[in-house]
Amino acid sequence: MRIIVIDGTGHPANITKTITRKMGVRLNNGTGQVMGELPLWAEKGEQFTVNNTNEVFPGLIVAGMAANNAYGGPRMGPIFGGMLLSGKKAAEMLIERIKGI
């Protein structure tokens, strides 16, 4: 049985940070670690959130502000539309992975 987790813990990206710290894993984000958020930039942050809703480690999908933190995107830029689309994308990714199990 494969476990799939969505980290939607917001700005702290608590699940992603805990996995990298306690398991010593490398993320699929370029640096291998949680990159942290950049300053506010609403125009860029909105699309960044959706584009980086992704499986950052096998079985771990980051969504919303956790995606921005994991991939180093603008802090607090996304508004409701980006958050909604990020959640939708994460749910669709989860459904596809469940179908493959």
Secondary structure, DSSP 8 states (H G I E B T S, - for coil): ----EEE---TT-HHHHHHHHHH----SSSSSS----BS--HHHHHHHHHHT-EEEETTEEE-THHHHHHHT-BTT---HHHHHHHHHHHHHHHHHHHHT-
